[in-house]
Amino acid sequence: MNDGFELAEVEKLLFQGGQLRPDELPLNEVENCYRFLEDFCSDKIIYGINTGFGPMAQWRVADRHLTALQYNIIRSHATGAGEPLPDLYVKAAMIARLGTFLQAKSGVHVDCVKLLVEFINRGIFPFIPEHGSVGASGDLVQLAHIALTLIGEGEVHYRGEWRKAGDVLRECRLEPLRIHIREGLSITNGTSVMTGIAMVNQFRAEQLLDWATLAGVMMNEIASSFDDLMARELNEAKRHEGQRVIAERMRALAEGTHCMEKREHELYNGGHEEKTFGHKVQAYYSLRCVPQILGPIYETLANSRKVIEEELNSVCDNPVVDPVSRNVYHGGNFHGDYISLEEDKVKIAVVRLAMTSERQLNYLFHDRINGILPPFLNLGTLGLNYGMQACQFTATSTTAECQTLAMPNYVHSIPNNNDNQDIVSMGTNTALITRHVIENCRQIIAIQYIALAQAVDCLGIQDKLASTSRRIYEEVRKVCPTFVEDTPFYKDIRNVECWMSDHPLWLAGDRGGRES
């Protein structure tokens, strides 16, 4: 098996307009696997080649109907419902399907791989509805929609328009896929849609963690917190890599700040006789415990990245064709448990990000808690103007929705398919819910960054901020200017949200091939 794709490569393909080069793909291995299967299957009973599918596997299919059998599984399973997946997720799903085929254990003809590459490179996006997969034989229904377009049927999104797949293929001078042995089953059987969604979720969640880390620094700058919350000695006393990494990133982001206090200068220098202290000795948990809160999220995302990359480069269909041992193995590599469980973990982690952001927002808006800012960051006339009061409603309600969606979906198995699929992963549903939570969280953090910028203006501390904090403050202000009079915020929230998505911080370095 070849090493396959790294997620960093996929990120370039998805976000930078990267292109696949067929001459760099192991097409000869794909061809060799196909030739082996062609010879091997001539006098044997092999599931999905000369038998029915699923519970109908006990019926043999006559040789004269073998090609029709493959077309039938494609057409009969294109039964999805709901809104179409956005192009980005469809492209990711096709890349994931390609990742399986390039392991050269699926027995597909090389024409199938080449056409899939053309779809990816040319921006031809099959119609894939959101609903249909139970994550058992993989994403049978949604992958059938991809297969349908490869054979020249169904619909594709091409250059911003929904069109008949056959028309687009003719326009691009591409031949529809011709079934050779088992391409119908090979394309439809596997975890590629849930894996594709999970890949995009991974990139988006990592970006949110970066934004949350910087927000943690800026919150403590605004509060003039003591900086030992991020001290190396403190955080290395706890033996968790994630906490240490987050603290290290915070120290780097806070370098050069003149907003945070040194405990050894303020409280350890003797001569204190006051009974109460005007400046909090310790900040609120949502500010002080950022390394401890974000650390487990970092580790969760690090593990999900590993699992997703492994699934991307796995043979996830059935049966598995192995030219090396010269055998065909029947099993359950299509089961989506790995993705389902990881996406539940990612979802819960992102909900925690949303909760932390919402509590930090409450600190900024609540003048009796922070003691330094006007209510709701109101720079206008109190009573007449409202500042960001109503923005809190949006952040709080969206956080509450996230908390409801945090319920694990991995445990929601419902037997179906005449009980042939008697335990299923619901991996695609889990990935879709995680996607929703990530989008929600981005909205909450967008509101937070508007609030952070407004708080900086309230205090007039622009020149005291650390360099990264100052840069991001200025960028936010380009998108959402300082406000005094009441104004509708819905466009500002959307604009900041889009800006955050398009301008990741890349605190971990050049994950996707772009400059930090």
Backbone hydrogen bonds, N-H to C=O, Kabsch-Sander energy under -0.5 kcal/mol:
donor,donor_aa,acceptor,acceptor_aa,energy
9,E,6,E,-0.8
10,V,6,E,-1.8
11,E,7,L,-2.4
12,K,8,A,-1.5
13,L,9,E,-2.0
14,L,10,V,-2.3
15,F,11,E,-2.6
16,Q,12,K,-1.9
18,G,12,K,-1.9
24,E,21,R,-2.3
25,L,22,P,-1.5
27,L,25,L,-2.5
29,E,26,P,-0.5
30,V,26,P,-1.5
31,E,27,L,-2.5
32,N,28,N,-2.4
33,C,29,E,-2.2
34,Y,30,V,-2.1
35,R,31,E,-2.5
36,F,32,N,-2.3
37,L,33,C,-2.4
38,E,34,Y,-2.6
39,D,35,R,-1.8
40,F,36,F,-2.9
41,C,37,L,-2.4
42,S,39,D,-0.8
43,D,40,F,-0.6
44,K,41,C,-1.1
46,I,44,K,-0.7
48,G,52,G,-0.6
49,I,46,I,-2.1
50,N,46,I,-1.8
52,G,56,M,-0.8
52,G,59,W,-1.9
56,M,53,F,-2.2
57,A,54,G,-1.9
58,Q,55,P,-0.6
59,W,56,M,-1.7
60,R,58,Q,-0.5
61,V,50,N,-2.5
65,H,62,A,-2.1
66,L,63,D,-1.4
69,L,65,H,-2.3
70,Q,66,L,-1.3
71,Y,67,T,-1.7
72,N,68,A,-2.6
73,I,69,L,-1.7
74,I,70,Q,-1.3
75,R,71,Y,-2.6
76,S,72,N,-3.0
77,H,73,I,-1.2
78,A,74,I,-0.6
78,A,75,R,-0.7
79,T,77,H,-2.3
81,A,131,H,-1.8
85,L,128,I,-3.1
89,Y,86,P,-0.7
90,V,86,P,-1.9
91,K,87,D,-2.9
92,A,88,L,-1.9
93,A,89,Y,-2.2
94,M,90,V,-2.3
95,I,91,K,-2.3
96,A,92,A,-2.2
97,R,93,A,-2.3
98,L,94,M,-2.5
99,G,95,I,-2.5
100,T,96,A,-1.5
101,F,97,R,-2.1
102,L,98,L,-2.5
103,Q,100,T,-1.5
104,A,101,F,-1.8
112,C,109,H,-1.4
113,V,109,H,-0.9
114,K,110,V,-2.5
115,L,111,D,-2.3
116,L,112,C,-1.9
117,V,113,V,-2.3
118,E,114,K,-2.0
119,F,115,L,-2.2
120,I,116,L,-2.1
121,N,117,V,-2.9
122,R,118,E,-2.5
123,G,119,F,-0.8
124,I,119,F,-2.4
125,F,123,G,-0.7
125,F,157,H,-2.0
127,F,155,E,-2.3
128,I,126,P,-0.7
130,E,83,E,-2.1
131,H,81,A,-2.5
135,G,138,G,-0.7
136,A,138,G,-0.7
139,D,190,G,-3.5
140,L,138,G,-0.6
143,L,139,D,-3.1
144,A,140,L,-1.7
145,H,141,V,-1.1
146,I,142,Q,-1.0
147,A,143,L,-2.7
148,L,144,A,-2.5
149,T,145,H,-1.2
150,L,146,I,-1.7
151,I,147,A,-1.6
152,G,149,T,-1.4
153,E,148,L,-2.7
156,V,163,R,-2.6
157,H,125,F,-3.5
158,Y,156,V,-0.7
158,Y,161,E,-2.9
159,R,123,G,-0.5
161,E,158,Y,-1.3
163,R,156,V,-2.8
163,R,161,E,-0.6
165,A,154,G,-2.4
166,G,152,G,-0.6
168,V,164,K,-1.9
169,L,165,A,-2.5
170,R,166,G,-2.1
171,E,167,D,-2.4
172,C,168,V,-2.2
173,R,170,R,-1.2
174,L,169,L,-3.1
177,L,150,L,-3.3
179,I,177,L,-0.5
186,S,182,R,-2.7
187,I,183,E,-2.4
188,T,184,G,-1.4
189,N,185,L,-1.7
190,G,137,S,-1.1
190,G,188,T,-0.7
195,T,191,T,-2.3
196,G,192,S,-2.4
197,I,193,V,-2.5
198,A,194,M,-2.3
199,M,195,T,-2.2
200,V,196,G,-1.8
201,N,197,I,-2.6
202,Q,198,A,-2.5
203,F,199,M,-2.1
204,R,200,V,-2.5
205,A,201,N,-3.0
206,E,202,Q,-2.5
207,Q,203,F,-1.7
208,L,204,R,-2.1
209,L,205,A,-2.2
210,D,206,E,-1.8
211,W,207,Q,-2.3
212,A,208,L,-2.7
213,T,209,L,-2.1
214,L,210,D,-2.2
215,A,211,W,-2.4
216,G,212,A,-2.0
217,V,213,T,-1.5
218,M,214,L,-2.7
219,M,215,A,-2.7
220,N,216,G,-1.6
221,E,217,V,-2.0
222,I,218,M,-2.6
223,A,219,M,-2.1
224,S,221,E,-1.0
225,S,220,N,-2.4
227,D,261,E,-2.6
229,L,226,F,-1.0
230,M,227,D,-1.6
231,A,228,D,-1.1
235,N,231,A,-2.3
236,E,232,R,-2.5
237,A,233,E,-0.6
237,A,234,L,-0.7
238,K,235,N,-0.9
240,H,238,K,-1.5
244,R,240,H,-1.8
245,V,241,E,-2.7
246,I,242,G,-2.6
247,A,243,Q,-2.4
248,E,244,R,-2.3
249,R,245,V,-2.5
250,M,246,I,-2.5
251,R,247,A,-2.4
252,A,248,E,-2.1
253,L,249,R,-2.5
254,A,250,M,-2.4
255,E,251,R,-0.6
255,E,252,A,-0.7
257,T,254,A,-2.3
258,H,464,K,-3.4
261,E,225,S,-2.4
263,R,261,E,-0.6
265,H,262,K,-0.9
266,E,262,K,-1.9
267,L,263,R,-2.8
268,Y,263,R,-1.2
273,E,271,G,-0.7
287,L,284,Y,-1.7
288,R,284,Y,-3.1
289,C,285,Y,-2.8
290,V,287,L,-0.8
293,I,289,C,-2.3
294,L,290,V,-3.0
295,G,291,P,-1.6
297,I,293,I,-0.6
298,Y,294,L,-2.5
299,E,295,G,-2.1
300,T,296,P,-2.2
301,L,297,I,-2.4
302,A,298,Y,-2.3
303,N,299,E,-2.1
304,S,300,T,-2.3
305,R,301,L,-2.3
306,K,302,A,-1.5
307,V,303,N,-2.4
308,I,304,S,-2.9
309,E,305,R,-2.2
310,E,306,K,-2.0
311,E,307,V,-2.4
312,L,308,I,-2.7
313,N,309,E,-1.3
314,S,311,E,-1.6
316,C,314,S,-1.0
320,V,329,Y,-2.9
321,V,105,K,-2.9
321,V,319,P,-0.5
322,D,320,V,-0.6
322,D,327,N,-2.6
326,R,322,D,-1.0
327,N,322,D,-1.8
329,Y,320,V,-2.8
335,H,332,G,-2.1
336,G,135,G,-2.0
340,S,336,G,-2.6
341,L,337,D,-2.7
342,E,338,Y,-2.0
343,E,339,I,-2.8
344,D,340,S,-1.8
345,K,341,L,-1.9
346,V,342,E,-2.8
347,K,343,E,-2.7
348,I,344,D,-2.4
349,A,345,K,-2.4
350,V,346,V,-2.6
351,V,347,K,-2.3
352,R,348,I,-1.9
353,L,349,A,-1.6
354,A,350,V,-2.4
355,M,351,V,-2.6
356,T,352,R,-2.4
357,S,353,L,-2.6
358,E,354,A,-2.5
359,R,355,M,-2.0
360,Q,356,T,-2.3
361,L,357,S,-2.4
362,N,358,E,-1.9
363,Y,359,R,-1.7
364,L,360,Q,-1.9
365,F,361,L,-2.3
366,H,362,N,-1.9
367,D,365,F,-1.0
369,I,366,H,-1.2
370,N,366,H,-2.5
371,G,367,D,-2.2
376,F,365,F,-2.4
377,L,374,P,-2.2
378,N,375,P,-1.5
379,L,377,L,-0.7
382,L,380,G,-0.6
383,G,385,N,-0.8
384,L,381,T,-0.9
385,N,381,T,-3.6
388,M,376,F,-2.7
389,Q,386,Y,-2.0
392,Q,388,M,-1.1
392,Q,389,Q,-0.9
393,F,389,Q,-0.6
394,T,390,A,-1.3
395,A,391,C,-2.3
396,T,392,Q,-3.0
397,S,393,F,-2.6
398,T,394,T,-2.2
399,T,395,A,-2.0
400,A,396,T,-2.2
401,E,397,S,-1.9
402,C,398,T,-2.1
403,Q,399,T,-2.3
404,T,400,A,-1.9
405,L,401,E,-2.2
406,A,402,C,-0.8
406,A,403,Q,-0.6
407,M,404,T,-1.1
412,H,409,N,-2.1
413,S,411,V,-1.3
416,N,421,Q,-1.9
420,N,417,N,-2.1
421,Q,416,N,-1.3
422,D,420,N,-1.4
425,S,135,G,-0.5
426,M,134,V,-3.0
430,T,426,M,-2.2
431,A,427,G,-2.3
432,L,428,T,-2.5
433,I,429,N,-2.4
434,T,430,T,-2.4
435,R,431,A,-2.3
436,H,432,L,-1.9
437,V,433,I,-2.3
438,I,434,T,-2.5
439,E,435,R,-2.3
440,N,436,H,-2.3
441,C,437,V,-2.8
442,R,438,I,-2.2
443,Q,439,E,-1.5
444,I,440,N,-1.9
445,I,441,C,-2.6
446,A,442,R,-2.1
447,I,443,Q,-2.0
448,Q,444,I,-2.0
449,Y,445,I,-2.3
450,I,446,A,-1.8
451,A,447,I,-2.2
452,L,448,Q,-2.9
453,A,449,Y,-2.2
454,Q,450,I,-2.2
455,A,451,A,-2.6
456,V,452,L,-2.2
457,D,453,A,-1.9
458,C,454,Q,-2.4
459,L,455,A,-2.0
460,G,456,V,-1.6
461,I,456,V,-1.4
464,K,461,I,-1.8
465,L,461,I,-0.8
465,L,462,Q,-0.8
467,S,255,E,-0.7
470,R,466,A,-2.8
471,R,467,S,-2.5
472,I,468,T,-2.6
473,Y,469,S,-2.5
474,E,470,R,-2.4
475,E,471,R,-2.2
476,V,472,I,-2.8
477,R,473,Y,-2.1
478,K,474,E,-1.1
479,V,475,E,-1.2
480,C,476,V,-3.5
493,I,489,F,-2.8
494,R,490,Y,-1.9
495,N,491,K,-2.9
496,V,492,D,-2.7
497,E,493,I,-2.4
498,C,494,R,-2.5
499,W,495,N,-2.4
500,M,496,V,-2.7
501,S,497,E,-2.0
502,D,498,C,-2.1
503,H,499,W,-1.3
509,G,506,W,-1.6
511,R,509,G,-1.7
513,G,510,D,-0.9
